[in-house]
């Protein structure tokens, strides 16, 4: 079971409060403004800044 579309619509980047987008592989959420990737573990987005990976 993947992250629901309804959940994706209300999630925001915890750092800048901007939009997050599901990665092509479906294993994370990315924030273009912050260049961060938040992991998805067991179909649950981990929206913690300390857990985010830098994209750049």
PDB file with one MODEL, atoms N, CA, C and O in Angstrom:
MODEL        1
ATOM      1  N   UNK A   1       0.835  -1.188   0.000  1.00  0.00           N
ATOM      2  CA  UNK A   1       0.000   0.000   0.000  1.00  0.00           C
ATOM      3  C   UNK A   1       0.878   1.249   0.000  1.00  0.00           C
ATOM      4  O   UNK A   1       1.749   1.401   0.856  1.00  0.00           O
ATOM      5  N   UNK A   2       0.651   2.115  -0.934  1.00  0.00           N
ATOM      6  CA  UNK A   2       1.448   3.334  -1.056  1.00  0.00           C
ATOM      7  C   UNK A   2       0.815   4.468  -0.243  1.00  0.00           C
ATOM      8  O   UNK A   2      -0.278   4.328   0.305  1.00  0.00           O
ATOM      9  N   UNK A   3       1.519   5.570  -0.184  1.00  0.00           N
ATOM     10  CA  UNK A   3       1.007   6.755   0.499  1.00  0.00           C
ATOM     11  C   UNK A   3      -0.205   7.257  -0.279  1.00  0.00           C
ATOM     12  O   UNK A   3      -0.150   7.386  -1.502  1.00  0.00           O
ATOM     13  N   UNK A   4      -1.296   7.539   0.423  1.00  0.00           N
ATOM     14  CA  UNK A   4      -2.525   7.948  -0.257  1.00  0.00           C
ATOM     15  C   UNK A   4      -2.398   9.343  -0.865  1.00  0.00           C
ATOM     16  O   UNK A   4      -1.653  10.192  -0.376  1.00  0.00           O
ATOM     17  N   UNK A   5      -3.141   9.550  -1.933  1.00  0.00           N
ATOM     18  CA  UNK A   5      -3.133  10.840  -2.618  1.00  0.00           C
ATOM     19  C   UNK A   5      -3.659  11.943  -1.696  1.00  0.00           C
ATOM     20  O   UNK A   5      -3.171  13.073  -1.733  1.00  0.00           O
ATOM     21  N   UNK A   6      -4.656  11.611  -0.869  1.00  0.00           N
ATOM     22  CA  UNK A   6      -5.205  12.587   0.076  1.00  0.00           C
ATOM     23  C   UNK A   6      -4.152  13.046   1.077  1.00  0.00           C
ATOM     24  O   UNK A   6      -4.081  14.229   1.410  1.00  0.00           O
ATOM     25  N   UNK A   7      -3.336  12.114   1.553  1.00  0.00           N
ATOM     26  CA  UNK A   7      -2.267  12.460   2.491  1.00  0.00           C
ATOM     27  C   UNK A   7      -1.221  13.336   1.817  1.00  0.00           C
ATOM     28  O   UNK A   7      -0.750  14.306   2.411  1.00  0.00           O
ATOM     29  N   UNK A   8      -0.854  13.005   0.582  1.00  0.00           N
ATOM     30  CA  UNK A   8       0.138  13.793  -0.145  1.00  0.00           C
ATOM     31  C   UNK A   8      -0.307  15.245  -0.328  1.00  0.00           C
ATOM     32  O   UNK A   8       0.520  16.157  -0.335  1.00  0.00           O
ATOM     33  N   UNK A   9      -1.609  15.450  -0.475  1.00  0.00           N
ATOM     34  CA  UNK A   9      -2.121  16.803  -0.678  1.00  0.00           C
ATOM     35  C   UNK A   9      -1.980  17.681   0.560  1.00  0.00           C
ATOM     36  O   UNK A   9      -1.891  18.902   0.439  1.00  0.00           O
ATOM     37  N   UNK A  10      -1.959  17.077   1.754  1.00  0.00           N
ATOM     38  CA  UNK A  10      -1.881  17.896   2.967  1.00  0.00           C
ATOM     39  C   UNK A  10      -0.479  17.951   3.575  1.00  0.00           C
ATOM     40  O   UNK A  10      -0.216  18.787   4.440  1.00  0.00           O
ATOM     41  N   UNK A  11       0.421  17.072   3.134  1.00  0.00           N
ATOM     42  CA  UNK A  11       1.780  17.092   3.673  1.00  0.00           C
ATOM     43  C   UNK A  11       2.547  18.306   3.162  1.00  0.00           C
ATOM     44  O   UNK A  11       2.351  18.746   2.029  1.00  0.00           O
ATOM     45  N   UNK A  12       3.410  18.834   4.000  1.00  0.00           N
ATOM     46  CA  UNK A  12       4.265  19.959   3.629  1.00  0.00           C
ATOM     47  C   UNK A  12       5.646  19.728   4.214  1.00  0.00           C
ATOM     48  O   UNK A  12       5.805  18.993   5.189  1.00  0.00           O
ATOM     49  N   UNK A  13       6.629  20.352   3.620  1.00  0.00           N
ATOM     50  CA  UNK A  13       8.004  20.270   4.121  1.00  0.00           C
ATOM     51  C   UNK A  13       8.043  20.887   5.517  1.00  0.00           C
ATOM     52  O   UNK A  13       7.597  22.020   5.702  1.00  0.00           O
ATOM     53  N   UNK A  14       8.564  20.163   6.495  1.00  0.00           N
ATOM     54  CA  UNK A  14       8.619  20.719   7.856  1.00  0.00           C
ATOM     55  C   UNK A  14       9.610  21.871   8.004  1.00  0.00           C
ATOM     56  O   UNK A  14       9.539  22.631   8.970  1.00  0.00           O
ATOM     57  N   UNK A  15      10.523  22.003   7.060  1.00  0.00           N
ATOM     58  CA  UNK A  15      11.522  23.065   7.156  1.00  0.00           C
ATOM     59  C   UNK A  15      10.998  24.391   6.598  1.00  0.00           C
ATOM     60  O   UNK A  15      11.108  25.425   7.255  1.00  0.00           O
ATOM     61  N   UNK A  16      10.424  24.365   5.378  1.00  0.00           N
ATOM     62  CA  UNK A  16       9.992  25.607   4.736  1.00  0.00           C
ATOM     63  C   UNK A  16       8.478  25.703   4.563  1.00  0.00           C
ATOM     64  O   UNK A  16       7.962  26.735   4.133  1.00  0.00           O
ATOM     65  N   UNK A  17       7.774  24.634   4.897  1.00  0.00           N
ATOM     66  CA  UNK A  17       6.314  24.548   4.749  1.00  0.00           C
ATOM     67  C   UNK A  17       5.885  24.533   3.285  1.00  0.00           C
ATOM     68  O   UNK A  17       4.723  24.794   2.972  1.00  0.00           O
ATOM     69  N   UNK A  18       6.824  24.226   2.387  1.00  0.00           N
ATOM     70  CA  UNK A  18       6.521  24.159   0.962  1.00  0.00           C
ATOM     71  C   UNK A  18       5.975  22.802   0.546  1.00  0.00           C
ATOM     72  O   UNK A  18       5.823  21.895   1.364  1.00  0.00           O
ATOM     73  N   UNK A  19       5.686  22.685  -0.728  1.00  0.00           N
ATOM     74  CA  UNK A  19       5.119  21.466  -1.293  1.00  0.00           C
ATOM     75  C   UNK A  19       6.157  20.348  -1.351  1.00  0.00           C
ATOM     76  O   UNK A  19       7.326  20.586  -1.656  1.00  0.00           O
ATOM     77  N   UNK A  20       5.718  19.137  -1.057  1.00  0.00           N
ATOM     78  CA  UNK A  20       6.554  17.954  -1.239  1.00  0.00           C
ATOM     79  C   UNK A  20       5.930  17.089  -2.327  1.00  0.00           C
ATOM     80  O   UNK A  20       4.709  17.032  -2.477  1.00  0.00           O
ATOM     81  N   UNK A  21       6.796  16.418  -3.084  1.00  0.00           N
ATOM     82  CA  UNK A  21       6.362  15.614  -4.214  1.00  0.00           C
ATOM     83  C   UNK A  21       6.912  14.202  -4.053  1.00  0.00           C
ATOM     84  O   UNK A  21       8.056  14.014  -3.640  1.00  0.00           O
ATOM     85  N   UNK A  22       6.101  13.231  -4.378  1.00  0.00           N
ATOM     86  CA  UNK A  22       6.512  11.832  -4.316  1.00  0.00           C
ATOM     87  C   UNK A  22       7.608  11.568  -5.340  1.00  0.00           C
ATOM     88  O   UNK A  22       7.502  12.008  -6.484  1.00  0.00           O
ATOM     89  N   UNK A  23       8.658  10.856  -4.944  1.00  0.00           N
ATOM     90  CA  UNK A  23       9.726  10.504  -5.873  1.00  0.00           C
ATOM     91  C   UNK A  23       9.199   9.498  -6.904  1.00  0.00           C
ATOM     92  O   UNK A  23       8.192   8.829  -6.671  1.00  0.00           O
ATOM     93  N   UNK A  24       9.884   9.401  -8.033  1.00  0.00           N
ATOM     94  CA  UNK A  24       9.464   8.469  -9.085  1.00  0.00           C
ATOM     95  C   UNK A  24       9.428   7.035  -8.588  1.00  0.00           C
ATOM     96  O   UNK A  24       8.558   6.260  -8.985  1.00  0.00           O
ATOM     97  N   UNK A  25      10.359   6.679  -7.730  1.00  0.00           N
ATOM     98  CA  UNK A  25      10.413   5.317  -7.200  1.00  0.00           C
ATOM     99  C   UNK A  25       9.403   5.090  -6.075  1.00  0.00           C
ATOM    100  O   UNK A  25       9.157   3.949  -5.685  1.00  0.00           O
ATOM    101  N   UNK A  26       8.816   6.176  -5.550  1.00  0.00           N
ATOM    102  CA  UNK A  26       7.817   6.066  -4.502  1.00  0.00           C
ATOM    103  C   UNK A  26       8.370   5.791  -3.121  1.00  0.00           C
ATOM    104  O   UNK A  26       7.623   5.430  -2.212  1.00  0.00           O
ATOM    105  N   UNK A  27       9.683   5.960  -2.954  1.00  0.00           N
ATOM    106  CA  UNK A  27      10.290   5.667  -1.655  1.00  0.00           C
ATOM    107  C   UNK A  27      10.630   6.912  -0.843  1.00  0.00           C
ATOM    108  O   UNK A  27      11.311   6.829   0.179  1.00  0.00           O
ATOM    109  N   UNK A  28      10.152   8.064  -1.303  1.00  0.00           N
ATOM    110  CA  UNK A  28      10.433   9.290  -0.575  1.00  0.00           C
ATOM    111  C   UNK A  28       9.632  10.458  -1.096  1.00  0.00           C
ATOM    112  O   UNK A  28       8.950  10.369  -2.117  1.00  0.00           O
ATOM    113  N   UNK A  29       9.731  11.562  -0.368  1.00  0.00           N
ATOM    114  CA  UNK A  29       9.083  12.813  -0.751  1.00  0.00           C
ATOM    115  C   UNK A  29      10.175  13.862  -0.859  1.00  0.00           C
ATOM    116  O   UNK A  29      11.055  13.936  -0.001  1.00  0.00           O
ATOM    117  N   UNK A  30      10.125  14.673  -1.907  1.00  0.00           N
ATOM    118  CA  UNK A  30      11.148  15.690  -2.094  1.00  0.00           C
ATOM    119  C   UNK A  30      10.560  17.085  -1.988  1.00  0.00           C
ATOM    120  O   UNK A  30       9.417  17.337  -2.369  1.00  0.00           O
ATOM    121  N   UNK A  31      11.379  17.983  -1.457  1.00  0.00           N
ATOM    122  CA  UNK A  31      11.058  19.404  -1.408  1.00  0.00           C
ATOM    123  C   UNK A  31      12.083  20.103  -2.296  1.00  0.00           C
ATOM    124  O   UNK A  31      13.274  20.119  -1.985  1.00  0.00           O
ATOM    125  N   UNK A  32      11.616  20.678  -3.401  1.00  0.00           N
ATOM    126  CA  UNK A  32      12.517  21.347  -4.340  1.00  0.00           C
ATOM    127  C   UNK A  32      13.128  22.606  -3.725  1.00  0.00           C
ATOM    128  O   UNK A  32      14.288  22.921  -3.991  1.00  0.00           O
ATOM    129  N   UNK A  33      12.363  23.325  -2.909  1.00  0.00           N
ATOM    130  CA  UNK A  33      12.846  24.574  -2.324  1.00  0.00           C
ATOM    131  C   UNK A  33      14.021  24.343  -1.373  1.00  0.00           C
ATOM    132  O   UNK A  33      14.978  25.116  -1.362  1.00  0.00           O
ATOM    133  N   UNK A  34      13.943  23.288  -0.585  1.00  0.00           N
ATOM    134  CA  UNK A  34      14.998  22.987   0.391  1.00  0.00           C
ATOM    135  C   UNK A  34      16.023  21.980  -0.133  1.00  0.00           C
ATOM    136  O   UNK A  34      17.060  21.771   0.495  1.00  0.00           O
ATOM    137  N   UNK A  35      15.744  21.360  -1.267  1.00  0.00           N
ATOM    138  CA  UNK A  35      16.589  20.303  -1.831  1.00  0.00           C
ATOM    139  C   UNK A  35      16.780  19.173  -0.823  1.00  0.00           C
ATOM    140  O   UNK A  35      17.897  18.713  -0.586  1.00  0.00           O
ATOM    141  N   UNK A  36      15.657  18.735  -0.232  1.00  0.00           N
ATOM    142  CA  UNK A  36      15.682  17.644   0.738  1.00  0.00           C
ATOM    143  C   UNK A  36      14.762  16.520   0.283  1.00  0.00           C
ATOM    144  O   UNK A  36      13.764  16.744  -0.403  1.00  0.00           O
ATOM    145  N   UNK A  37      15.126  15.306   0.683  1.00  0.00           N
ATOM    146  CA  UNK A  37      14.306  14.125   0.414  1.00  0.00           C
ATOM    147  C   UNK A  37      13.967  13.481   1.745  1.00  0.00           C
ATOM    148  O   UNK A  37      14.852  13.129   2.525  1.00  0.00           O
ATOM    149  N   UNK A  38      12.670  13.333   1.993  1.00  0.00           N
ATOM    150  CA  UNK A  38      12.187  12.694   3.213  1.00  0.00           C
ATOM    151  C   UNK A  38      11.836  11.247   2.885  1.00  0.00           C
ATOM    152  O   UNK A  38      11.100  11.001   1.929  1.00  0.00           O
ATOM    153  N   UNK A  39      12.340  10.287   3.651  1.00  0.00           N
ATOM    154  CA  UNK A  39      12.093   8.874   3.331  1.00  0.00           C
ATOM    155  C   UNK A  39      10.666   8.442   3.665  1.00  0.00           C
ATOM    156  O   UNK A  39       9.985   9.049   4.492  1.00  0.00           O
ATOM    157  N   UNK A  40      10.239   7.378   2.996  1.00  0.00           N
ATOM    158  CA  UNK A  40       8.979   6.721   3.328  1.00  0.00           C
ATOM    159  C   UNK A  40       9.349   5.323   3.792  1.00  0.00           C
ATOM    160  O   UNK A  40       9.959   4.555   3.047  1.00  0.00           O
ATOM    161  N   UNK A  41       8.979   4.994   5.021  1.00  0.00           N
ATOM    162  CA  UNK A  41       9.291   3.680   5.591  1.00  0.00           C
ATOM    163  C   UNK A  41       7.994   2.983   5.977  1.00  0.00           C
ATOM    164  O   UNK A  41       7.179   3.546   6.708  1.00  0.00           O
ATOM    165  N   UNK A  42       7.803   1.782   5.498  1.00  0.00           N
ATOM    166  CA  UNK A  42       6.582   1.015   5.778  1.00  0.00           C
ATOM    167  C   UNK A  42       5.336   1.826   5.442  1.00  0.00           C
ATOM    168  O   UNK A  42       4.366   1.836   6.199  1.00  0.00           O
ATOM    169  N   UNK A  43       5.376   2.506   4.294  1.00  0.00           N
ATOM    170  CA  UNK A  43       4.269   3.326   3.789  1.00  0.00           C
ATOM    171  C   UNK A  43       3.947   4.535   4.658  1.00  0.00           C
ATOM    172  O   UNK A  43       2.858   5.098   4.552  1.00  0.00           O
ATOM    173  N   UNK A  44       4.880   4.943   5.518  1.00  0.00           N
ATOM    174  CA  UNK A  44       4.683   6.102   6.389  1.00  0.00           C
ATOM    175  C   UNK A  44       5.779   7.134   6.090  1.00  0.00           C
ATOM    176  O   UNK A  44       6.963   6.840   6.250  1.00  0.00           O
ATOM    177  N   UNK A  45       5.391   8.338   5.659  1.00  0.00           N
ATOM    178  CA  UNK A  45       6.391   9.377   5.421  1.00  0.00           C
ATOM    179  C   UNK A  45       7.049   9.803   6.729  1.00  0.00           C
ATOM    180  O   UNK A  45       6.366  10.078   7.716  1.00  0.00           O
ATOM    181  N   UNK A  46       8.367   9.855   6.729  1.00  0.00           N
ATOM    182  CA  UNK A  46       9.119  10.292   7.907  1.00  0.00           C
ATOM    183  C   UNK A  46       9.461  11.766   7.683  1.00  0.00           C
ATOM    184  O   UNK A  46      10.461  12.094   7.045  1.00  0.00           O
ATOM    185  N   UNK A  47       8.618  12.640   8.216  1.00  0.00           N
ATOM    186  CA  UNK A  47       8.737  14.073   7.963  1.00  0.00           C
ATOM    187  C   UNK A  47       9.511  14.770   9.085  1.00  0.00           C
ATOM    188  O   UNK A  47       9.022  15.718   9.698  1.00  0.00           O
ATOM    189  N   UNK A  48      10.710  14.290   9.334  1.00  0.00           N
ATOM    190  CA  UNK A  48      11.600  14.877  10.333  1.00  0.00           C
ATOM    191  C   UNK A  48      12.808  15.463   9.618  1.00  0.00           C
ATOM    192  O   UNK A  48      13.429  14.789   8.796  1.00  0.00           O
ATOM    193  N   UNK A  49      13.143  16.697   9.919  1.00  0.00           N
ATOM    194  CA  UNK A  49      14.265  17.351   9.257  1.00  0.00           C
ATOM    195  C   UNK A  49      15.555  16.577   9.478  1.00  0.00           C
ATOM    196  O   UNK A  49      16.385  16.493   8.573  1.00  0.00           O
ATOM    197  N   UNK A  50      15.736  16.012  10.662  1.00  0.00           N
ATOM    198  CA  UNK A  50      16.945  15.244  10.973  1.00  0.00           C
ATOM    199  C   UNK A  50      17.056  13.959  10.152  1.00  0.00           C
ATOM    200  O   UNK A  50      18.158  13.439   9.978  1.00  0.00           O
ATOM    201  N   UNK A  51      15.940  13.439   9.646  1.00  0.00           N
ATOM    202  CA  UNK A  51      15.940  12.219   8.865  1.00  0.00           C
ATOM    203  C   UNK A  51      16.052  12.477   7.365  1.00  0.00           C
ATOM    204  O   UNK A  51      16.251  11.542   6.589  1.00  0.00           O
ATOM    205  N   UNK A  52      15.924  13.735   6.952  1.00  0.00           N
ATOM    206  CA  UNK A  52      15.947  14.100   5.540  1.00  0.00           C
ATOM    207  C   UNK A  52      17.357  13.957   4.958  1.00  0.00           C
ATOM    208  O   UNK A  52      18.359  14.105   5.658  1.00  0.00           O
ATOM    209  N   UNK A  53      17.399  13.664   3.659  1.00  0.00           N
ATOM    210  CA  UNK A  53      18.665  13.552   2.940  1.00  0.00           C
ATOM    211  C   UNK A  53      18.784  14.728   1.984  1.00  0.00           C
ATOM    212  O   UNK A  53      17.805  15.124   1.351  1.00  0.00           O
ATOM    213  N   UNK A  54      19.974  15.278   1.881  1.00  0.00           N
ATOM    214  CA  UNK A  54      20.203  16.397   0.973  1.00  0.00           C
ATOM    215  C   UNK A  54      20.234  15.900  -0.467  1.00  0.00           C
ATOM    216  O   UNK A  54      20.795  14.843  -0.754  1.00  0.00           O
ATOM    217  N   UNK A  55      19.626  16.669  -1.372  1.00  0.00           N
ATOM    218  CA  UNK A  55      19.622  16.320  -2.794  1.00  0.00           C
ATOM    219  C   UNK A  55      20.795  16.943  -3.529  1.00  0.00           C
ATOM    220  O   UNK A  55      21.074  16.580  -4.672  1.00  0.00           O
ATOM    221  N   UNK A  56      21.473  17.860  -2.899  1.00  0.00           N
ATOM    222  CA  UNK A  56      22.522  18.558  -3.612  1.00  0.00           C
ATOM    223  C   UNK A  56      23.785  18.578  -2.957  1.00  0.00           C
ATOM    224  O   UNK A  56      24.743  19.146  -3.481  1.00  0.00           O
TER     225      UNK A  56
ENDMDL
END
